[in-house]
Amino acid sequence: MSVGAFVATASPAAAQITEAYRPVNPDQTDDDVLTRRQPEFDPVGGRLGSFFLYPRFTVSTGYSDNVLGTPTAAKSDGFSTARADVQLVSDWGRHQLEFLAYGQARRYYRLSTENTEAYGALVNGRYDISHDTAVSANFRADHQPEDRFSVDNLAFTLKPVETLMLNGNVRADKRFGAFAVRGGIQVVDSSYENARTLAGPINETDRNNLRVLYQGSVRYDVTHNAALILAGQYDTINYGRSLLGDRDTTGYRLEAGVGLAITHQLVGDIRVGYLHRDNANPLLRNLSGISFFANVSWSLTRLLSIRLTANRDIENSATLASPGNLRSTGQLSASYEVLRPLIITPAIRVSRIDAIGIEGSNFEKEATFDAIYRLNRQFSISANLRHFDRNAGIFQPVNGNTARVGVALTL
């Protein structure tokens, strides 16, 4: 993604909790409406030696009809958000280095206990050893409030539980003619602060965990437009001490599929395979089943792009009787350039969540509508609508809507 595209698409929503682990995605395509470069809207920035500095300031206001994420007796309120981002990007002929830091404060008009702060930093780099060999590494730290619509949300707490997530990975890419080999290791350390309730604090250290992932893939270019893919992953999740027994787990995931690159208009990977989890606690059943992954971008015209993503994998769990959740997700989004400065992106996501070792499941449905209007290189206006619904199951049901509009200044 270009610097201009990154800055243009960043929004206050980026400060919400994100997945601790996401499989390696294919590179963005220059023809994707949302991420392609628009030079006339690229920020000017400021040169610092061989780097460019891009400060960004955003203010927004919004409304939620279920601020606490409760299944009943929902409370509504409006809020205002202020956010600052600073991005420093190298301007080298080879290699790449990027720094990003952000801070955000959100204030509610009536429910002041929901006031939150979020902040974090990212270092991302790539070293090109040769034209066919590269090593990449990144490290990020995020201190953020837990999303009130999350399956882990404790609706009775006085404010959202705050988390600290440290995420680092190193990856190497090597090409041998028609073969491309990728391997890497990722480490994710998640820590949770104590929950605050009317009865006093609740110790959340049982949720702290360390996940280590070893990932690798081999691609073989059958033609210039299609490749065969074999991908594998092995990981461990180690939790803190729990009164209900050991929740540590190990597992692997093997997938095969195809990669497409049809004249930059249809680009992406589709894989299907098998996953397995072994639980350290003998009272919990091991898990085996089908895994899948897809990330495909289709640029129908210069004005319209469609993206399909899908993933089935394990996520961390706050349920002390389970070592994790099996989440199966599919999402379809479209980006349409209504006018040169105006892009709208509607999206719909459907997920099924199964807690390992516990009978039952939940289904989540989420619909979003994003719009960004770039007035010039410095100013942009963004808007977001979100509808979220989770049915009753092993996790509490919740339904809610959020609307937000903001103005950003990028120097």
C-alpha positions as CSV (number, residue, x, y, z in Angstrom):
1,M,0.0,0.0,0.0
2,S,1.3,3.4,-0.9
3,V,2.0,6.1,1.8
4,G,-0.9,8.2,0.4
5,A,-3.3,5.3,0.5
6,F,-2.3,4.4,4.0
7,V,-2.8,7.9,5.3
8,A,-6.1,8.3,3.4
9,T,-7.7,5.1,4.6
10,A,-6.6,5.4,8.3
11,S,-9.4,6.2,10.6
12,P,-10.2,6.3,14.3
13,A,-11.7,2.8,14.0
14,A,-8.1,1.6,13.6
15,A,-7.6,2.1,17.3
16,Q,-10.0,-0.7,18.1
17,I,-8.8,-4.1,19.1
18,T,-7.6,-6.1,16.1
19,E,-6.9,-9.7,15.7
20,A,-3.7,-10.8,17.4
21,Y,-2.8,-13.0,14.4
22,R,-3.8,-12.8,10.8
23,P,-2.4,-15.1,8.1
24,V,0.0,-13.6,5.5
25,N,-2.1,-11.9,2.8
26,P,-1.2,-11.4,-0.8
27,D,0.2,-8.0,-1.7
28,Q,-2.3,-5.3,-2.4
29,T,-2.9,-4.6,-6.1
30,D,-2.4,-1.1,-7.7
31,D,-5.9,-1.5,-9.3
32,D,-7.8,-1.9,-6.0
33,V,-10.0,1.2,-5.7
34,L,-9.5,1.7,-2.0
35,T,-5.7,1.2,-1.8
36,R,-4.3,2.4,-5.2
37,R,-2.4,5.6,-5.4
38,Q,-4.1,8.9,-6.1
39,P,-1.1,11.2,-6.6
40,E,-3.3,14.4,-6.5
41,F,-4.4,13.5,-3.0
42,D,-1.0,12.3,-1.6
43,P,0.0,14.2,1.5
44,V,3.0,16.5,1.1
45,G,4.8,15.5,4.3
46,G,8.1,16.8,5.4
47,R,11.6,15.5,4.5
48,L,13.9,14.5,7.4
49,G,17.1,13.4,5.7
50,S,16.2,10.2,3.8
51,F,12.8,9.9,5.5
52,F,9.4,11.6,5.0
53,L,7.3,12.6,8.0
54,Y,3.5,12.5,7.8
55,P,1.6,13.9,10.9
56,R,-2.1,13.4,11.0
57,F,-4.8,14.7,13.3
58,T,-8.4,13.5,13.3
59,V,-11.5,14.6,15.3
60,S,-14.8,12.9,15.0
61,T,-18.2,12.5,16.7
62,G,-20.6,9.6,16.8
63,Y,-23.5,7.8,18.5
64,S,-24.0,4.3,19.7
65,D,-27.4,2.8,20.7
66,N,-25.7,0.1,22.9
67,V,-22.6,1.6,24.4
68,L,-22.1,-1.2,27.0
69,G,-22.8,-4.1,24.6
70,T,-25.5,-5.5,26.9
71,P,-28.0,-8.1,25.7
72,T,-30.9,-6.2,27.3
73,A,-31.6,-2.7,28.7
74,A,-29.2,-1.1,26.2
75,K,-27.9,2.4,27.0
76,S,-27.2,4.9,24.2
77,D,-24.9,7.8,24.1
78,G,-22.9,10.1,21.9
79,F,-19.2,10.5,21.9
80,S,-16.3,12.5,20.6
81,T,-12.9,11.2,19.6
82,A,-9.5,12.9,19.1
83,R,-6.6,11.0,17.5
84,A,-3.1,11.9,16.4
85,D,-0.9,9.8,14.2
86,V,2.8,10.3,13.2
87,Q,4.2,8.2,10.3
88,L,7.9,8.2,9.3
89,V,8.7,6.4,6.0
90,S,12.1,5.9,4.4
91,D,12.7,7.2,0.9
92,W,15.4,4.7,-0.2
93,G,16.1,3.1,-3.6
94,R,16.3,-0.3,-1.8
95,H,15.1,-1.6,1.5
96,Q,12.3,0.0,3.5
97,L,11.8,1.3,7.1
98,E,8.7,2.7,8.6
99,F,7.7,4.0,12.0
100,L,4.2,4.8,13.2
101,A,2.9,6.0,16.5
102,Y,-0.7,7.0,17.5
103,G,-2.7,8.2,20.5
104,Q,-6.5,8.4,20.8
105,A,-8.9,9.7,23.4
106,R,-12.7,9.0,23.3
107,R,-15.2,10.8,25.6
108,Y,-18.9,10.0,26.0
109,Y,-21.3,12.8,26.8
110,R,-23.2,11.0,29.6
111,L,-21.6,7.6,30.3
112,S,-18.2,9.0,31.4
113,T,-17.1,5.6,32.8
114,E,-16.8,4.5,29.2
115,N,-14.2,7.1,28.4
116,T,-11.1,5.4,27.0
117,E,-7.6,6.1,25.8
118,A,-5.6,4.1,23.2
119,Y,-2.0,4.4,22.1
120,G,0.6,2.3,20.3
121,A,3.6,2.2,18.0
122,L,4.8,0.2,15.0
123,V,8.2,-0.5,13.5
124,N,8.2,-2.1,10.1
125,G,11.2,-2.9,7.9
126,R,12.4,-4.9,4.9
127,Y,15.9,-5.7,3.8
128,D,16.5,-6.7,0.2
129,I,19.4,-9.0,0.2
130,S,19.2,-9.5,-3.6
131,H,16.6,-9.2,-6.3
132,D,15.0,-12.5,-5.3
133,T,15.7,-12.6,-1.5
134,A,14.3,-10.4,1.2
135,V,14.0,-10.4,5.0
136,S,11.1,-8.5,6.7
137,A,10.5,-7.7,10.3
138,N,8.0,-5.7,12.3
139,F,7.1,-5.1,15.9
140,R,4.0,-3.3,17.3
141,A,2.7,-2.5,20.7
142,D,-0.9,-1.5,21.3
143,H,-2.6,-0.5,24.5
144,Q,-6.4,-0.4,23.9
145,P,-9.8,-1.0,25.4
146,E,-11.6,-4.2,24.7
147,D,-14.5,-3.8,22.1
148,R,-17.8,-3.9,24.0
149,F,-19.2,-6.1,21.2
150,S,-16.5,-8.7,21.6
151,V,-17.4,-12.2,22.8
152,D,-15.0,-11.6,25.7
153,N,-16.8,-8.4,26.9
154,L,-17.9,-8.4,30.5
155,A,-21.0,-6.2,30.4
156,F,-21.1,-5.7,34.1
157,T,-17.7,-4.0,34.4
158,L,-17.6,-0.2,35.1
159,K,-15.5,0.4,32.0
160,P,-14.0,-1.7,29.2
161,V,-11.1,-4.0,30.1
162,E,-7.8,-2.6,28.9
163,T,-5.3,-4.8,27.1
164,L,-1.6,-4.6,26.1
165,M,-0.7,-6.5,23.0
166,L,2.9,-7.0,21.9
167,N,3.2,-8.4,18.4
168,G,6.5,-9.2,16.6
169,N,7.4,-11.3,13.6
170,V,10.3,-12.0,11.3
171,R,9.8,-13.3,7.7
172,A,12.1,-14.4,4.9
173,D,11.2,-14.6,1.2
174,K,13.3,-16.4,-1.4
175,R,12.5,-17.1,-5.1
176,F,14.0,-20.0,-7.1
177,G,12.8,-19.5,-10.6
178,A,9.1,-20.5,-10.6
179,F,9.2,-21.3,-6.9
180,A,8.7,-18.8,-4.1
181,V,9.5,-19.9,-0.5
182,R,8.4,-18.0,2.6
183,G,9.1,-18.7,6.2
184,G,8.7,-16.9,9.5
185,I,8.0,-16.8,13.2
186,Q,5.5,-14.6,15.0
187,V,5.2,-14.0,18.7
188,V,2.1,-12.4,20.3
189,D,2.0,-11.5,24.0
190,S,-1.4,-10.4,25.3
191,S,-1.9,-9.0,28.8
192,Y,-5.2,-7.8,30.4
193,E,-5.6,-5.3,33.2
194,N,-8.0,-6.1,36.1
195,A,-11.7,-5.5,35.4
196,R,-13.4,-2.9,37.6
197,T,-16.9,-3.7,39.1
198,L,-19.1,-2.3,41.8
199,A,-18.0,-5.3,44.0
200,G,-14.3,-4.5,43.4
201,P,-11.6,-5.5,41.0
202,I,-11.6,-8.9,39.1
203,N,-8.2,-10.4,38.5
204,E,-7.8,-11.0,34.7
205,T,-4.3,-12.5,34.8
206,D,-5.9,-15.9,33.8
207,R,-6.5,-14.4,30.4
208,N,-2.8,-13.4,29.8
209,N,-1.2,-15.6,27.1
210,L,1.7,-16.0,24.8
211,R,1.3,-17.3,21.3
212,V,4.2,-18.4,19.1
213,L,3.6,-19.2,15.5
214,Y,5.9,-20.8,12.9
215,Q,4.7,-20.2,9.4
216,G,5.8,-21.3,6.0
217,S,4.6,-21.5,2.4
218,V,5.7,-22.6,-1.1
219,R,4.3,-21.2,-4.3
220,Y,4.9,-22.6,-7.8
221,D,4.0,-20.4,-10.7
222,V,2.2,-22.6,-13.2
223,T,1.7,-19.6,-15.5
224,H,2.1,-15.9,-15.2
225,N,-1.5,-15.8,-14.0
226,A,-1.8,-18.7,-11.6
227,A,0.3,-20.4,-8.9
228,L,-0.1,-23.5,-6.7
229,I,0.3,-22.9,-3.0
230,L,1.2,-25.2,0.0
231,A,1.1,-23.4,3.4
232,G,1.7,-24.7,6.9
233,Q,1.6,-23.3,10.4
234,Y,2.5,-24.7,13.9
235,D,1.8,-22.7,17.0
236,T,1.6,-22.9,20.8
237,I,-0.6,-20.8,23.1
238,N,0.5,-20.7,26.8
239,Y,-1.9,-19.1,29.3
240,G,-1.3,-18.0,32.9
241,R,-2.3,-20.1,35.8
242,S,-6.0,-21.0,36.0
243,L,-8.1,-22.3,38.9
244,L,-9.9,-24.5,36.4
245,G,-6.8,-26.3,35.1
246,D,-4.3,-26.0,32.4
247,R,-5.5,-24.2,29.2
248,D,-2.3,-24.5,27.2
249,T,-2.7,-25.7,23.6
250,T,-0.7,-26.6,20.6
251,G,-1.8,-27.1,17.0
252,Y,-1.0,-27.1,13.3
253,R,-2.7,-26.1,10.1
254,L,-1.9,-27.4,6.6
255,E,-3.5,-25.9,3.5
256,A,-3.2,-26.2,-0.3
257,G,-4.7,-23.8,-2.9
258,V,-4.2,-21.5,-5.8
259,G,-2.9,-17.9,-6.2
260,L,-4.3,-15.7,-9.0
261,A,-2.9,-12.7,-10.7
262,I,-4.9,-12.0,-13.9
263,T,-3.6,-8.7,-15.3
264,H,-3.8,-7.1,-11.9
265,Q,-7.6,-7.2,-12.0
266,L,-8.2,-10.5,-10.2
267,V,-5.5,-11.0,-7.5
268,G,-5.5,-13.2,-4.4
269,D,-5.1,-16.6,-2.7
270,I,-7.6,-19.3,-2.0
271,R,-6.6,-22.2,0.3
272,V,-8.4,-25.2,1.9
273,G,-6.9,-27.6,4.4
274,Y,-6.9,-29.3,7.8
275,L,-6.3,-28.0,11.3
276,H,-5.8,-29.8,14.6
277,R,-5.4,-28.7,18.3
278,D,-4.0,-30.7,21.2
279,N,-5.1,-29.5,24.7
280,A,-2.8,-29.9,27.7
281,N,-5.9,-30.4,29.9
282,P,-7.0,-34.1,29.5
283,L,-10.6,-33.1,30.4
284,L,-10.8,-31.0,27.2
285,R,-11.4,-32.7,23.8
286,N,-8.9,-32.1,21.1
287,L,-10.1,-30.4,18.0
288,S,-9.7,-31.4,14.3
289,G,-11.5,-30.1,11.2
290,I,-11.4,-28.3,8.0
291,S,-9.5,-25.0,7.7
292,F,-9.8,-22.4,4.9
293,F,-8.3,-19.0,3.9
294,A,-9.2,-16.6,1.1
295,N,-8.2,-13.1,0.2
296,V,-9.2,-12.1,-3.3
297,S,-9.5,-8.7,-4.9
298,W,-11.4,-8.3,-8.1
299,S,-11.2,-4.9,-9.9
300,L,-14.2,-5.0,-12.2
301,T,-13.5,-1.5,-13.5
302,R,-11.3,1.5,-12.6
303,L,-14.2,2.6,-10.4
304,L,-15.3,-0.6,-8.6
305,S,-13.4,-3.3,-6.7
306,I,-14.7,-6.3,-4.8
307,R,-12.8,-8.1,-2.1
308,L,-13.6,-11.5,-0.6
309,T,-11.9,-12.7,2.6
310,A,-12.4,-15.9,4.6
311,N,-10.5,-17.5,7.4
312,R,-10.9,-20.4,9.9
313,D,-8.5,-20.4,12.8
314,I,-8.2,-20.4,16.6
315,E,-8.4,-17.2,18.6
316,N,-7.7,-16.6,22.3
317,S,-10.5,-17.1,24.8
318,A,-11.5,-15.4,28.0
319,T,-13.6,-18.4,29.0
320,L,-11.6,-20.2,31.7
321,A,-13.2,-23.6,30.8
322,S,-11.9,-23.4,27.2
323,P,-8.4,-22.9,25.7
324,G,-9.7,-21.0,22.7
325,N,-12.4,-20.3,20.2
326,L,-12.7,-21.7,16.7
327,R,-13.8,-18.7,14.5
328,S,-15.0,-19.2,11.0
329,T,-15.4,-16.0,9.1
330,G,-16.3,-14.8,5.7
331,Q,-16.5,-11.1,4.5
332,L,-17.5,-9.4,1.3
333,S,-16.7,-5.8,0.6
334,A,-16.9,-3.4,-2.3
335,S,-15.1,-0.1,-2.9
336,Y,-16.7,2.3,-5.4
337,E,-15.3,5.6,-6.6
338,V,-18.4,7.6,-6.8
339,L,-16.4,10.7,-7.6
340,R,-12.7,11.1,-7.9
341,P,-12.4,12.4,-4.3
342,L,-15.3,10.2,-2.9
343,I,-15.0,6.4,-2.2
344,I,-17.6,4.4,-0.5
345,T,-17.1,0.9,0.9
346,P,-20.0,-1.3,2.1
347,A,-19.1,-4.6,3.7
348,I,-20.8,-7.6,5.3
349,R,-19.2,-10.2,7.6
350,V,-20.6,-13.4,9.0
351,S,-18.8,-15.5,11.6
352,R,-19.4,-18.6,13.6
353,I,-17.7,-19.0,17.0
354,D,-17.2,-22.3,18.8
355,A,-15.5,-22.5,22.1
356,I,-13.2,-25.5,22.2
357,G,-14.5,-28.2,24.6
358,I,-17.9,-26.6,25.1
359,E,-21.0,-27.6,23.2
360,G,-22.8,-24.9,21.2
361,S,-21.9,-21.9,19.0
362,N,-22.7,-18.3,18.2
363,F,-23.2,-16.6,14.9
364,E,-22.2,-13.0,14.4
365,K,-23.4,-10.7,11.6
366,E,-21.9,-7.3,10.9
367,A,-22.6,-4.8,8.2
368,T,-20.5,-1.6,7.8
369,F,-20.6,1.3,5.4
370,D,-17.5,3.5,5.1
371,A,-17.1,6.7,3.1
372,I,-14.1,9.0,2.6
373,Y,-14.1,12.3,0.8
374,R,-10.8,13.9,0.1
375,L,-11.1,17.7,-0.2
376,N,-7.4,18.1,-1.1
377,R,-4.0,16.7,0.0
378,Q,-4.5,17.9,3.6
379,F,-8.1,17.5,4.5
380,S,-10.5,14.6,4.3
381,I,-14.0,13.8,5.7
382,S,-14.9,10.2,6.7
383,A,-18.0,8.5,7.9
384,N,-18.8,5.1,9.2
385,L,-22.0,3.1,10.0
386,R,-21.9,-0.2,11.8
387,H,-24.6,-2.7,12.6
388,F,-23.6,-5.7,14.8
389,D,-25.7,-8.7,15.8
390,R,-24.7,-11.9,17.7
391,N,-27.4,-14.5,18.5
392,A,-27.8,-16.4,21.7
393,G,-25.4,-19.3,22.3
394,I,-22.4,-20.0,24.5
395,F,-21.6,-16.3,24.5
396,Q,-24.1,-13.6,25.4
397,P,-26.2,-12.2,22.5
398,V,-25.8,-8.5,21.6
399,N,-27.2,-6.1,19.0
400,G,-26.1,-2.6,18.4
401,N,-25.6,0.2,15.9
402,T,-22.9,2.9,15.7
403,A,-22.5,5.9,13.5
404,R,-19.5,8.2,13.2
405,V,-18.3,11.2,11.1
406,G,-14.9,12.8,11.3
407,V,-12.5,15.3,9.8
408,A,-8.8,14.6,9.3
409,L,-5.8,16.9,8.6
410,T,-2.7,15.3,7.1
411,L,0.4,17.5,6.8
